[in-house]
């Protein structure tokens, strides 16, 4: 199976990114042909500064490589290095109904968060469809809340195939086994846009300080507490062993434990979880040329597939010789 996924370079990656998607990406590469790209075209919808795009792209690449991405087996590249995807976006745009894009909830959500309602933000599902279809992707790992993205891609591919012939593989979604929503320090979903994140490779002392600020309720120390409604416990689920988690659940329900105790242990576990990868990340930071070489090689491999697919699509619509 060919699996495709992308991640936007919109800032430092955080533990919500890791437990929500990155961990599964790294696991899937053992058994599948994986194509993973850094979605710098998509990042432009929020009009970031050019230096941010470049720096964040390299940061994302370093994080993935440090955490164990097998760049010999997995195709890993920068989206904009395979420009064929933008031409395919136009071909797909010409069969995409306006109503389909108007129904996309992500556009409405992002505008509600304060992003400017530009055309790129509105039409980005077509670019996303091109990302998926140009590499003949079989499966696209998504969270349950992102399933609509794949449905839109399937609809666009079906319309193109029905109009011009069978050019594209119709992808299937692969719903990632969710850890539910990874809460940020304020209790909302962990997100850079909320400013509530704990970065994967944040300095250790900063991790501790942030975790001690996690929002909890005002239940007195001596009273029992509900672990299922606690942001700290939700994060403990991600990093504690099954046996230790059971012990913490018992402490919560028995009373006599303050949230500060759980927070201190959570900080230890998160730091321990990512500690083995810190040196690899430091080494990569000191060898940016190696990182760029990996992305360039990945782009060559991705482009070989993209050119073949785009050629078929161009011929199908009547372009070229």
C-alpha positions in Angstrom: 0.0 0.0 0.0 1.2 3.5 -0.8 0.5 5.9 2.1 0.6 9.6 1.8 0.5 12.4 4.4 1.7 16.0 4.8 2.4 18.3 7.6 2.4 22.1 7.5 5.5 24.0 8.6 3.6 26.4 10.7 5.8 26.5 13.8 7.6 24.2 16.3 6.1 20.8 16.4 4.4 19.9 19.7 3.4 16.7 21.5 -0.1 17.0 20.1 1.5 16.7 16.6 3.5 13.7 17.7 0.7 11.7 19.5 -1.9 12.8 17.0 -0.1 11.9 13.8 3.7 11.7 13.7 3.9 8.5 15.9 1.6 6.7 13.5 3.5 8.0 10.5 6.7 6.5 11.9 5.0 3.2 12.7 3.4 2.9 9.2 6.7 3.2 7.4 7.7 -0.3 8.6 5.1 -2.1 6.5 4.1 0.3 3.8 5.5 2.5 1.0 5.2 5.9 2.6 5.3 9.3 1.0 5.5 12.1 3.5 5.9 15.8 2.5 6.3 19.1 4.2 3.3 21.2 3.0 4.9 24.6 2.5 2.4 25.6 -0.3 -0.4 25.0 2.2 1.4 27.1 4.8 1.1 30.2 2.6 -2.6 30.6 3.1 -1.9 32.5 6.3 0.7 34.8 4.6 3.6 34.0 6.9 7.0 35.7 6.6 9.3 34.1 4.1 11.9 33.5 6.8 9.3 31.6 8.8 8.4 29.3 6.0 12.1 28.4 5.3 13.0 28.0 9.0 9.9 26.1 9.9 10.3 23.7 7.0 13.8 22.8 8.1 12.6 22.4 11.7 9.9 20.0 10.7 12.4 18.0 8.6 14.8 17.8 11.5 12.1 16.7 14.0 10.9 13.9 11.7 14.4 12.7 11.0 15.4 12.9 14.7 12.4 10.9 15.8 13.2 8.0 13.5 12.0 8.6 9.9 13.7 6.2 7.6 14.7 8.4 4.8 16.2 5.6 2.8 12.8 3.8 2.6 10.3 6.6 3.1 10.0 9.3 0.4 10.3 12.6 2.3 10.3 16.0 0.6 9.3 19.6 0.5 6.0 20.0 -1.3 7.1 23.1 -3.4 10.1 21.1 -4.8 7.6 19.1 -7.0 5.9 21.9 -8.9 3.9 19.5 -11.0 1.4 19.4 -8.1 0.4 23.0 -8.9 -0.4 22.3 -12.5 -2.5 19.3 -11.5 -4.3 21.5 -9.0 -5.5 23.7 -12.0 -6.7 20.6 -14.0 -8.6 19.4 -10.9 -10.0 22.9 -10.3 -11.8 22.8 -13.6 -13.9 19.8 -12.6 -14.5 20.9 -8.9 -17.9 22.4 -8.2 -18.0 25.5 -6.1 -20.6 23.9 -3.9 -18.2 21.2 -2.9 -15.7 23.8 -1.6 -18.4 25.8 0.0 -19.4 22.8 2.2 -15.9 22.3 3.5 -16.0 23.0 7.3 -12.3 23.6 7.7 -12.5 26.8 5.7 -15.2 28.1 7.9 -13.4 27.0 11.1 -10.2 28.8 10.0 -12.0 32.0 9.1 -13.7 31.9 12.5 -10.2 31.6 14.1 -9.3 34.9 12.4 -7.5 33.9 9.2 -8.1 36.1 6.2 -10.6 34.4 3.8 -8.3 34.4 0.8 -8.7 32.2 -2.3 -5.9 29.9 -1.3 -7.6 29.1 2.0 -10.9 28.6 0.2 -9.5 26.4 -2.6 -6.8 24.5 -0.7 -8.9 21.3 -0.7 -8.1 21.1 -4.5 -4.4 21.5 -3.9 -4.8 18.8 -1.2 -6.5 16.5 -3.7 -3.6 17.1 -6.1 -1.1 16.2 -3.4 -2.9 12.9 -2.8 -3.8 12.0 -6.4 -0.5 12.8 -8.1 1.3 10.1 -6.1 -1.3 7.4 -6.7 -1.9 7.2 -3.0 -3.9 4.2 -1.7 -4.3 5.3 1.9 -4.3 8.7 3.6 -3.9 8.7 7.4 -6.2 11.2 9.0 -8.0 11.9 12.3 -11.7 11.3 12.4 -12.2 15.1 12.3 -10.4 15.3 8.9 -12.3 12.6 7.1 -14.1 15.2 5.0 -10.8 16.1 3.3 -10.5 12.6 1.9 -14.2 12.6 0.9 -13.6 15.8 -1.1 -10.5 14.2 -2.8 -12.5 11.1 -3.7 -15.3 13.3 -5.2 -12.8 15.3 -7.3 -11.0 12.2 -8.5 -14.3 10.6 -9.4 -15.5 13.6 -11.4 -12.2 13.8 -13.3 -12.2 10.1 -14.1 -15.9 10.2 -15.1 -15.2 13.2 -17.4 -11.8 12.2 -18.9 -11.3 8.5 -18.3 -9.6 6.4 -15.5 -6.6 8.5 -14.6 -6.5 8.6 -10.8 -6.4 6.0 -8.1 -9.3 6.6 -5.7 -7.8 6.9 -2.3 -9.2 5.5 1.0 -9.0 7.2 4.3 -7.1 5.5 7.1 -8.5 6.7 10.3 -5.7 7.0 12.8 -6.4 5.3 16.1 -7.0 8.5 18.1 -5.8 9.2 21.5 -8.8 11.6 21.6 -7.9 15.3 21.7 -4.5 16.0 23.1 -5.2 18.9 25.5 -3.0 22.0 25.7 -2.0 23.7 29.0 -5.3 25.7 28.9 -7.5 22.6 28.4 -8.4 23.4 24.8 -7.0 21.2 22.0 -3.3 21.6 21.8 -2.7 23.9 18.9 -0.1 26.5 17.9 -3.0 28.9 17.1 -4.1 28.8 20.7 -0.6 29.3 22.1 -1.1 26.4 24.5 1.5 23.9 23.3 4.3 21.8 24.8 7.0 21.5 22.0 8.5 18.1 21.4 12.1 19.3 21.9 11.4 22.3 24.2 14.0 22.8 26.8 13.5 20.5 29.8 12.9 23.3 32.4 10.4 25.0 30.1 8.5 21.7 29.8 8.3 21.5 33.6 7.1 25.1 33.9 4.4 24.7 31.3 3.1 21.4 32.7 2.8 23.0 36.2 0.5 25.6 34.6 -1.9 23.1 33.1 -5.5 24.0 34.0 -7.2 21.8 36.6 -10.4 22.1 38.7 -10.5 23.3 42.3 -11.1 19.9 43.9 -9.4 19.9 47.4 -6.4 17.6 47.9 -8.3 15.3 50.2 -11.3 14.8 47.9 -11.5 12.1 45.1 -11.0 13.4 41.6 -12.3 12.3 38.2 -9.4 11.2 36.0 -11.7 11.2 32.9 -12.2 15.0 33.3 -8.6 15.9 34.1 -6.2 17.4 31.5 -3.2 16.2 33.4 -4.5 12.6 33.4 -5.3 12.8 29.7 -1.6 13.6 29.0 -0.5 10.8 31.4 -2.4 8.4 29.2 0.1 9.2 26.4 3.3 8.5 28.3 2.7 6.4 31.4 2.9 2.6 31.3 -0.4 0.7 31.7 0.5 -0.3 35.3 1.5 3.2 36.3 -1.6 4.7 34.8 -3.7 2.3 36.8 -1.9 3.5 40.0 -2.6 7.1 39.1 -6.3 6.3 38.4 -6.5 4.8 41.9 -4.9 7.8 43.4 -7.3 10.1 41.7 -10.4 8.2 42.8 -9.2 7.6 46.3 -8.4 11.3 47.2 -5.5 12.6 49.2 -3.5 13.6 46.1 -3.0 17.0 44.7 -2.8 17.8 41.0 0.7 19.1 41.6 2.0 15.6 42.3 0.5 14.3 39.0 2.0 17.3 37.1 5.5 16.7 38.4 5.4 13.1 37.3 3.9 14.0 34.0 6.8 16.4 33.3 9.3 13.6 34.1 7.6 11.2 31.8 7.3 13.6 28.9 11.0 14.6 29.2 12.0 10.9 29.4 9.9 10.0 26.4 11.7 12.4 24.0 15.1 12.4 25.7 16.6 9.6 23.5 16.0 11.8 20.4 17.5 15.1 21.6 21.1 14.3 20.6 20.1 13.2 17.1 18.2 16.4 16.7 21.2 18.4 17.9 23.4 16.6 15.4 21.0 17.4 12.6 20.9 21.1 13.6 24.6 21.2 13.1 24.4 19.5 9.7 21.7 21.4 7.8 23.3 20.4 4.5 22.5 16.8 5.3 18.8 17.7 6.0 18.6 19.6 2.7 20.2 16.7 0.8 17.5 14.3 2.2 14.7 16.7 1.1 16.3 17.1 -2.4 16.6 13.3 -2.8 13.1 12.8 -1.7 11.8 15.4 -4.1 13.6 13.6 -7.0 11.9 10.3 -6.1 8.5 12.0 -5.6 8.8 14.0 -8.9 9.4 10.8 -10.9 5.9 9.6 -9.8 4.3 13.0 -10.2 5.5 13.6 -13.7 4.1 10.3 -14.8 0.7 11.0 -13.3 0.6 14.6 -14.6 1.4 13.4 -18.1 -1.6 11.1 -18.1 -3.8 13.8 -16.8 -2.6 16.3 -19.4 -3.1 13.8 -22.2 -6.6 13.0 -20.9 -7.8 16.6 -21.0 -6.2 17.3 -24.4 -3.0 19.2 -23.5 0.3 18.6 -25.1 1.2 16.9 -28.4 
